[in-house]
Amino acid sequence: MAVNITSIKTSSNGVWQGDNPLHFAFPLLIIQTVLVLVLSRFLAFLLKPLRQPKVIAEIVGGILLGPSALGRNKSYLHTIFPTWSTPILESVASIGLLFFLFLVGLELDLNSIRRSGRRAFSIAAAGISLPFACGIGVAYILRRGVPGADEAGYAPFLVFMGVALSITAFPVLARILAELKLLTTTLGETAMAAAAFNDVAAWVLLALAVAISGTGRSPLVSLWVLLSGLAFVGVQMLVVKPAMAKVAKRAEGESEVWICLTLAGVLVSGFMTDLIGIHSIFGAFVFGLAVPKDGEFARRLIERIEDFVSGLLLPLYFASSGLKTNVASIRGGKAWGLLGLVIGTACAGKILGTFLVAMACRMSARESVTLGVLMSTKGLVELIVLNIGKERKVLNDETFAILVLMALFTTFITTPTVMAIYKPARPGRHRYHHRKLHRSSSSSSSLPSATSDTKELRVLACVHGGSEVPSLINLIETIRGGHDKPSHAIKLFVLRLVELTERSSSIVMARAFRRNGLPSFLRNRDSRDHVTVAFDAYAQLGRVNVRPMTAISALSTMHEDVCAVAEDKRVAIILLPFHQHYYDGDEIENLGPGWRAVNQRILREAPCSVGVLVDRGLGGGEQVGPAEVAHGVCVVFFGGPDDREALELTGRMAEHPGVRVTAVRFLDNGKKGVDEKPNVTLRPAPLKSAEKSYTFSTAVVDREKEKELDDAAVAEFRRKTEGTARYEEKSASAANAVESVLAIGRSGEYELVVVGKGRFPSSTVAELAGRPAEHPELGPIGDALASASHGVVSSVLVVQQHDVVHSDETPVSMVFEAGGGGDGHHFKSGVEP
């Protein structure tokens, strides 16, 4: 039934007055938007383990909402997506598309394209020309094999098919490279430069295709369209670009007015290209190229636009595309054979063309194939081309569906294929030895301590945000120890951890702060960044060598960056903030399970010692200068490698003039009658969850030798800290040991309590293996001190020593055996197999 769109009202009077909101434009648009967002986000969640870009979920979501799946139910289609609502939905989606293409132009730096050299240009040229030629060849077959395909003009159909097969989605490729940590490697930079060339060429070809796909008028009209388009680009580059450079400079102070004018410029540019006869998105893209890429203005523009556009409006465009895609129109074996032909031709053309030229440019065969696969990435720009082709009646329903599925398939296979065939080597692994602070006499000479080959202590401090910075700086100043001793020099690497998202600003930061696939030192630092300001102030006041870096990765691979930097910079210890932040006994920040999992993976895979800071306002929660440090530190020692590392670290703290150190050693209870207590044996329990149970080392260690090492470490600590630290010994069983440690944390006498994780526990700690675990990655003692329910007011530093012997851990079960003798040792060596 035909509907007069002018009779459609914007809003209803409500159900109480007999109106159905779904018969009115705005309420229906709300329902459509919510449905699209929920489905696309759900699909993105399902595809996240496969490391697929969000565009895949949005394309699939659009197809599912359309006649290919849910739209087969005509009642649903006519209720939720009636024909009269299509222009409204597409108009709102086009606003989002307009601004998204402006962001794409803003990401694309023409200067970097010019600097990229002949290799990237040659690869891009081959990656366009061969697929374009293949697309023209496939076009002949499709015109004969698809019913109705020959109704479109010959030249427009050939050009649209060539563009559809030769295009590379620059924004999607950037996100895939960033996800795989290849964005700033040689391969990634070559791919990005070639994709940038490809993107510019694709827009020129698209403008050509649009110009010649007019209404069938004289070819002179198409010529005027092309000439007008060239004039528009010339005005943008010669007039608008210098003007925007001046705007960017003036907007450094008050930018609100200039940002609004710039957004208006996007709309005006889109209107002008639509007026010319080229799609409005072309104008927005070119205007984005004219805006300066460096500086605060571009960053603010991206921040203001990207979330609203990419998160809310852009999915509507995929939905409108999905409503036009009917997979059911691909009928019969012949049609599906044509789909296979199109996919095979698109992949072969891109990969072969890129491979041959990359090999000629002296790239390795593996890199050349990988580059070809990366250049096969399609995405939003591909959908734009196809939608314009359908609007201009160049592509019919079946051809459109075939090309949409081709774009979906080629993008979907990119990430898994690259992961399978290309694994770049991390720099620095061949020259780095695993490091720790304390080295016993039994340690291998190939595993140096922190000071065995350098006079300075190298520390890598990880920062999530700004709230933990003051306490982290106070901890580092405490660890620094004696200021005037050359042996106590410290070199601090500060690694800011930023989650990689689909946002354009995230990709821009990843390109700015990574070199050769690794986080690099900050350049052109934002003076208003409070994290940078705080560490700069500490470097000046404390005369400490501070090197700030930024790691931008997905949470699932963030630990790889941290471990790679630790290797590359040869650090002795990594300091991690706990995912929960406390102040005055209350939890004021919880970063969630994602960041907790990052810490857990770092603890498992770190190439050096690790310290996890459970912050409860160390130093009063405010950054203080070196001369103002005044607090008490207590180290709790039960025995084992982790506790010896904690003792070594606290020994450095004792030499700080403002730090009062107390060491409390808990001895296994050897009082009379203890032989009546059963021995405790820990056995592997693989069925237990490591998320809910403490894990211990599977290594078998000589218990007597461990006790000798403990005694030697304590003796050395007492010798070094004589007159500067207090030492106590307590005899305690497992039951009262926890209460004794908690009493230390509750007393308020110490601002920091230092404990070892206890992966190879003493007999006292072994008896705690069966306790309910809240944060098992901290070990039994650290977990008890970190729990918010125990009333602890001190900050806690849980230390794990790096040692390849103790690296494998497993949940355990406790086995009690009768007897036990009177020697006080009720724990058998290691975890029994």
N, C-alpha and C positions, 0 to 999 in steps of 0.2 A: 504494500500500500504506500503510495507516494505521500510524503509529508512536506508541508510547506515550512521550511526552517525558520521563516520569519514569524511563524505562529508559536514557536517554542519559547516558553518563558524561562527566566533564569532560575528563580527559586519558587518553592511551593508555599502554600499556606499552612501546611502541616496535616498530619493524618486525622486530627480531630475535626478538621473541616472538610474531610473527604478527599484530600489530595494524596496521590501516590508520588512520593519524592522521586521515584525512578522515572517519572514522566517529565521531569524538569532538568534543565541543563546542568546547573551547578551541583545539586545533590548527587546526580548520576556520575558526574566527573569525580566527585569525592570517592564514591564506591569503586569506580574503575581504577583510580589511583591507588587506593588502599590494596585492592586485589592484586594489582601489578607489583607493588612493592613487596607485599608478603610473599608472593610466589617467587619473585626473582631473588629475594634474600634467602629464602628456604633452599632454592636450588644452588645458590652460591655457597651455602653452608655444606650441602651435600658434596659439591665438587671441590671444596677446599683441600681435602686430603690429596686430591690429584693435582693440586697446584695449578688449577686452571684460572685464567683471568676472569674477572667478573663479567666481561662481555659475553662469554659463553653462556652463563646462567641467564643473562638477560635475553639473549637471542632465543634460547630454548624456552624460556618462560613466555615470550611473545608467541612462539609457535604453538605452545600448549593452550594458550588462551584463545587462539584463533580456530578457524574451521578444521584444522588438522587433528585436533583432539577434543577439547571441551566444546568447541563450536559445532561439533556434530549434533549436539543437542540444540535444536532450533529454538526451543523455549528459552534456554539460557542465553543464546546469542541475541535474540530479539529483546530480551529483558535487560541484560547488562551492557551489550554492545549493539544497540539498535542502529540502523543505517543513518538516522538523522543526527546521531551523536558523533559520527566519524569526523566531520569537519571541525567540531569543537575540540575533540581529543587531539587531532592532528595539529591544530593551531597552537594549543598549549605545548605539545611536544616539540613543535618547530621553534618556539621560543627557547626551550632548553637546548635544542640542537644548534641554534644560532650562537648561543653563548659558549657551548662546548667547543664548537669549531674555532671560536675566538681564543679559547684556552689552548687548543692545538697549535694555532699560529703563534701564541705566546710562548709555548714550549719550544717551538722550532726556531733555532738561532741561525740566521742566514750567514753570519760571520763564521760560525763553526763549519758550515757547509763549504764555504770558500776555502777554509784552512785545511779541510780534510784531504785534499790532494787528489792526484789522478787515480790512485787505486780505488778509492771509494766511488769516484765518478764512473770508472770503467765497470766496476761491479754493478752499480746501479743501472748503467746503460744496458748491460747484458741482461740484468734481471728484469728489465722492462721490455726490451725489444724482442727477445725470443718468446716469452709468454704472450706478448701482444700479437706476434705473428701466428703463434699456435692458436690464440683466441680467434683470429680471423679464419683459420682453417676449420676450427670447431664450429664457427658460425655457419659455414656452408652446410655442414652436416645437420646442425640443429634446424636450419630453415627447411630442410627436406624431411627430417624425421619427426619434428614436433608439429602437430596440426595447428594451423593458424599463425605459426611463427613467420611465414613469408608475407604476411599482410603489412608488416612494418617496412619502412624504407630501407633499401639495401645498405646505403652508406651509414646511417645512424646505427643500424643493427650491428654492422661489423665493428664500428668504433666502440659501442657499448660493450660488446663481447671482449674486444681486445683489452679495454680498460679493466673489466671485471676480473680477467685472469692475470693481469700484470700488476695490479695494485698491491702495495704492502702497507699494512696499518701501522703507521708510526707510533701512535699512543699505545696501542696494544703491545707492540714489540718492545717498547720501553719498559712496560710493566713486567713482561715475561723475563727480560734480561735482568731487571732489578730483583725479581723473585729468585732467579737462579744465580745471583751474585756475579753476573757477567757484564753488568752495565758499563763498568769502567775498565774492563780488560781490553787487550788489543782487539780481540774478536768482537766484543760488544761495541767498542767505539767505531770499528769498521762497519758493523751492522747498522748502527744508528746513523752514521754519516750516509751510507748507501740508502737507507730507508728515507732519510730526509730528502736526498736527491729524488728518490722515487716518489715521495709525497708531492713535491712541487710539480714533477712531471705529470703525475696523475691528475692534479688539479687543472693543469693546462689541457690535458686530453679530455677531462670531464667538461671543461668549458667549451672545447671544440665539439664534443658530442652533443651537448645541450644546444649549441648554436645551430648545428645542422639537423637537429631533430625537431625543427619548428613545425609550423602548421602546413608545410608544403608550399609556401610562397616562393618567390624568386630566390635563387642562390645569393643574389645581391643582399638580401635581408640578413642571411647568415654571416656574410662578410661584414656588414655594419655591426652586427652583434659582436663579432670577434674584435673589430677595431675599437669599438666602445669599451670592451673589456680590457684591452691593452691600455687604452687611455686611462681607465680607472686605476689600474695597477700603477701606471706611471705617476699619477697624481698622489697616490698613497705613498709611494717610495720617495718622491721628490719633494712633496709639500707636507703631507701628514706626518711622515716619519720624523723630520726635524722638529716639527711643532710638538709632537709627543715627547721628544727628548727634553724640550724645555718644560713641558708639563711635569715630567717625572722629576726634574730638579726642583721645581716650585712646590711640588707636593710632599717634599721631605718633612715639612712641618705639619700644616693642616691639610690633610689629603681628602677629606670627605667630599668637598665640592668637585675636586678634580676626578675622583673616582666616579661620581655620578655623571659627570660630563663624558668620561671615557665610555661608560656603559651606554650612554645615549649615542656615542659615536659608533658603537657596535650596531645598534639598531639602524642608524642612518646609512651606514655602509651596506648593511643587508638590503635596505630599501633600494639603494642606488643600483646594485647589481640585479635585483629583481626588475627594476625599471628598464635596465638595459636589455634584459631577456635571458640573463644567466641567473641561476638559482641564488637566492639571498644568502645562503651559507658561504658562498664564494667570497662575498664582500666581508663577512665577519672574519673569515680566515685571513684574508689579506690585511685587514685592519690589525689583527693580532700580530702579524709579521712586522707591522710598522711600530709597535710599542716596544720601547727599550727593554731588554731582557734582564739586565743587571740592575741591582739596587733594590731599595725598599718598596718602591712603587709597584713593580711587577709582582712582588711577593704578596703585597696587600690585595692587589686585584685578584690574584688566584685564591687567597684565603676567603675573600668576600663572595666569590662566585661558585667555587667548585663544589662545596657540599650541597648547596641548594640545587644546582644544575645537575651534577652527576648523580646525586642521591635521590632526587625527587622527580625532576622533569625528564631526564634522559631515558629512564626506564619506560616512560610513556611512549617514546619514539619506537623502542623495540616492540612494545605492545601493538602499536599501530602497524608496524611492519609485519608482525605475526598474524594480525587479522587479515592481511593480504596474502599470506602464505598458506596455500592449501596443498599439503603433501599428498593428499588423496588424488590430486590432479595428475600425479605421476603414475600412470596406469600401464600395466603390462611389462613384460620382460624387456621390450625394446626401449621403453622410457627409462627404466632403471639401468639398462646398459648405457644409455646416453649420459645418465648421471655419473656412472663409473668412468666413462670416457672424459667427461668434463673435469672430474676430480683428478684423474691420472694425468691429463694434459696440463692442468694448472700446476700440479706438484712437479711433474717432470720438466716443464718449461722453466720454472723458477730455479729448481735445484741444478739442472744441467747448465743453464746459462750462467748462473752464479758460480758454479763449480769450475767451469772451464776458465773463466776470467780470473778467479781467485787463484787457481793453480798457476796461471800465467804470471800472476803477481807474486809468485813464490811463497804462497801460503801452503801449509801442509794439507795433505789430502783430507785428514779428519776435520781440520778447521774449515776447509772449503765446503765439505758436505754439510757441516753444521751451519755454516753461513747460508747455504742454499735453503736449508730447512727453516731457518729463522726468517728469511726473506719471503717465505710462503705464508706468513701470518696475515690473516684477513681480520676484519672487525667492523667497526662502525662505519668507516669510510666506504667499505665495500657495500654495506647496506644502503648507504646514501646513494651510491651510484645506481644500485638496483632499483631503489624506490623512484628515483628520478626517471629511470628508464621505463618503469611501469606507468608513472604519471603521464609520460610523453607517448604512451602506447607503443613503445618500441619493443617491450618485453610482454608477452602474454602470461597467463597464470602459470602454465606448466614450466616455461622457461625461467620465470621468476623463482619458482619453487626449487628448480634444479640448481640455480646459481646460489640461492640462500643456503641450501644444504652443502654445497661445495665450500662456501665460506666457513660454515660451521665446522666441517670436517677438517679442513686444512689448519684452522686455528687450534682445534682440539688436540691434534696430534703433535703440535710443535713442541710443547713442554716435555712430554714423555720421550719423544724422539731425541731431543737435545740432551736430556739427562742420560739417555742410554748410550749415546755415541761420543759425548764430549764431557770429560771431567778434568778441568784445569788443575794443574799442580799449584799448591799453595806455596808462595815464596817463603823461604826461611826455615822450612822443616829440616833441610839437610844440615844446617849448621847450628841447630839449637839443641842444647841438652836440658833435660828436665831439671827443674831447680826447686830448692827448698831452703828454709832458713837454717834448720838444725841438721848437721850431718854427723852421724855417729861413726865410730871407728870401723864399724862393720859395713858401712855403706860403700858401694862401688865407687872407684875413683872416676868413673865416667859420669857420675851423677854429682855435679858440683853443687856446693851450697851457695847461698846468696852472695857470699863474699870471697869465694874461692878464686874468681877471676876478675873481680872488680872491687873497688873500694866503696862503691855506692850501692845503696839498697834501691832496687828498682821495683816500684809499686804501680800496679794498674788498678785505679779506682773507677768503678762503674757507677754511673748516675742515671736514674730513671727520670727524675724531674728536679724541681727546685727544693722540695721540702726536706730532703735528706742531706742537702749540701752542707749546712753549718756543722751538723754532727759528724759528717764524713771528714770535713777539714779538721775538726778537733781531734778525731781519731788519728788522722795522718800526722798531725803535729805531736800527738802523744807517742806514736810509734817512732817518730824521728829521733827521740832520745836526746843525747848530748849534742848541742849545736856546734860546739867548737872542735869536735873531734873529726878528723878526716874519715875515719872508719864509720862514722855515723851520717855521712852524706846520703841524701835521698834524692832520687830522680822520680818524679811523679808523672805518670801518664793518666790523664782523665778521659775516660771513654763514655760519652753520653749515648745512651741506648734509646733509639727512636724506632717505633714500630713502623714497618713499611706497609702502607695502605694503597688503595687504588687512587688516592688523591694525587692530583698533578703536582702539588707542592712537595709531596713525599718523593716523587720521582726526581724533581728538580734538586732537592736536597741530596738524594742519593748520588746524583751526578756530580754535585759540587763537593761532597765530602768523602768520596771514595777515589782511590787511585789504584789501578791494576787489580781491581776486585777487592781491595782491602780498605778499611777506614783509614783516612789520612789526616794529617794535621790540618786544623782549621785555617782557612784563608779568608780574608775580608770579614773578620768576625763582627757580628752585630754587637755594637757597644751596649745595646739595651738588653741583651740576654743576661739575666741575673745569674745564671750558672757560670757563664764566662767571666762576668764581673767579679764574682766571689772568688774564683780560683786565681784570677789575675791579681786581686788584692792580696791573697795569701802568698802568691809568688813574690810580690814586692816586699811585703812586710816581713815574711819569714825567710827571704832570700833562698827560696827553693826553686829548683828547675822544674817548671810545670809545662807539660805538652798536652794541650787539649785536642781531642778527636771526637768524631761523631760516627757511630755505627747505625746504619739504617737497614734493617732486615725484617723479614717476617719473624714472628716470635718463635716459630718452629725451627728456625736456623740461626737465631741470634747468637747462640752459644758458639757457633762456628767462628763468627767474627771475633768474639771475645778471646777464644783460645788462639786464633790466628795472630791477633795483636800481641797476646802474651808471649807467643813464640817469637814473633818478629822483633819485639822490643826486649826480649830476654829478661822478663820480669821474674822476681822471686815469689811474689804473692799477689793474688787478685783479691781486692776488697769488694764485696757485693752488699748492697742494701737488701735487707729482708723485705719480702713483699708486703708485710704489715708494718705500719709506722705508728708508734705510740707516743703520747705525751700526757704527763700527769696521770698515768695509769689507764687512760682511755685510748682506744684505737681511733686515730683521726684520719687514717688513710689505709685503704686496702687495694692494692693494684690488681688483685684477682688471680685466678689459677694459672693464667697464661704466663705471667711474669714469675710466678712460683716455679713453674715448669722450666723456665729459662735458667733459674738458679740451680735447680736439680741437675739439669744437663751439664752445666758448667762444673758442678762438683764432681760429676762422673768423668768428664773428659778433659779437665784442665791439665795443662802440662806443667803446672807448678802448684805451690800451696795456695789454699783459698781460705779467706776469712769472711764469714757472713755476719754483718752487723745488724742486730735487733735493736733498733734505736728507740730509746725512751727519753730523748732530749739530752744527749751527751753534751756536756758543756753548757747546760741551761738552754739548749736549743738555739743558741746564737753563736755566730762565729766570733772567736776571740783571737787576739794576737798571741805570738809565742810567749811574750812576757807575762800574759794574763792567765795562762793555763795553770789551774790549781785544782786538782781532783784526785780522788783515791781510785786505785785499780787493784783488783784482787784476781789472782790466777788460781784456779782450782785444778789440782793435779792428782789424777788417779793412776796414771801410768799408761804407757803405750806410745806409739809414734806421734799421734795427733796431740797428745798432752805434752810431749817433749817439744813439739813445734810451738805450742802455745806458751810454754815456759821460756823458750828462746826469744819469742817476740816480746814477752813481758820483760825480759832482761834488758832489752833496748829501752823500753819505757822507763825502767827504773833510773836510767841515767838522765832523764829529763828533770831539770831543777824544780818544776812545778808539779811533779807527779809523785804520789806516795804509793808504793807498791807493797802489797801483802801477798805472799804465796802460802797457800794452804794445801798440804799434802795429806790425802786420805789413805791410810794404810789398811790393808785387809785385816779384818778383826781376827786376831789370833789368841783371844783370851781362853782361859780354861773352860773346857766343856764344848768348845766349838766343834770338836771331832764328832759330836753327836749330830751335827748338822749335815745333811746330805750334800755330796758334790753336785756341781752344776755342769752339764755338758750341753753345748750348743750344737744342734744339727741342722743342716740345710732344710728349709721348708719351702720348696719352689711353688707350692700351691698357695702360699700366703701372698697377699698383696703388698708390694713395696711401698704403696701409698698409705698403708695403714699399720705397717709393722716396721720396726727398726731393722736395718740391714748391717751385717758385720762382714769383715773380710773372710774370704775362703782360704787364705794362706795358712799354712801350718808353720808356726814360729816357736823356737825354743823358748819356753817360758822362763827358765832360769837366766838365759841370755838377755831376755827382755827386762828382767828385774835388774840385772847388772847395768843395762843401758839407762834405765830409769834412775838408779842410784847415782850413776856418773853424771847424768844431766842435772840432777838436783844439786850435786856437789859443785859442779861448774857454775850453776846459777848462784849458789850461795857465795862462791868465791868472788864472782864478778860484782855482785850487788852488796857485798859486805859494807854495812854502814848506810846503805841507801834503801834497803828493802827489809821487810820483816818476814820471817819464816816461821810457820807453825806446822805441826803434825797432829793429825787426829786419827784415832782408831774408830772405825765405824762399819756397821753392817750395811747391806743394801737399803734396808728400810729407813734407818736414821741418816744415811748419807745424803739422800735426796732432801730430807728436811733440813739438814745442816747447810746444804748448798742454798736452798731456798731462803733460809734465815739470813745468809750473807746477802742475797739479792734484795731481801725486804728491809734490811737494816738501815738503808740510806747512807751508810758510811762510805760506800763505794759508788762512784758514778759509772764504773765499767767493771764487768766481771768477764774474765777471759777463760774459756774452757776448750778442751779438745773434743772433737766429734766422737772419738772412741770407737773407731772401726775395728780395732783389735783390743778388746776391752780387758780390764783387770777383772778379777773374780767378782769384785763388788759391783762393777758396772754390768757384768754378764748377767747377774741376777735381776737386772732391770729390763732384760730383753722382753719379758712378757707384759710389761706395762702398756696400757693403751697409748698409742702414739698419735699425737695431734699434728706434729711436724717432724716426721721421722728423718728427714734429711739433715736435721740438726743433731742427731744422736740422742740418747736417753737424758743426759744431763742438760745439754743445750735446749732440748725440747721443754724440759720442766721449767727452765728459767725463762723461756720465750713465751710460755703460755700466759694469756691474759687473766686466767682464773686463779693464779697463785699469789697475786698481790706483790709481785716483784717490781721494784722501782728503778733498779739499775739497768743501764743498757748492757747488752750481752754481745760478746764477740766469740763466735764459734769457729775454731780453727781446724782445718784439715790439711795434714801434711801430704805433699805429693810423694808417692812411692809406688813404683810399678809392682812391687811385691804385694801390696795391700789394695790394689786398684779394683779387683773383682769383689763385689759384695752380693750378699743374698739375704733374704729374710730367714729367720731361724726359729726353731722350736726348742724349748728347754726340756732337758731330761735330767731328773734328779736321781742320784744314786746313793744308796746307803753307805755309811762308813765315811771315810775321808781322812782319817788320821788327824794328827794335831798340828800339821805344819801351817795351817791357815790358808792353804791354796786349794780352792774348791772349783777351779775352772781348768778344764783340760785345754791343752794347746790348740789354738785355732778352732775352726768349725769342722766338726767331724764329717767326713764324707759319708 
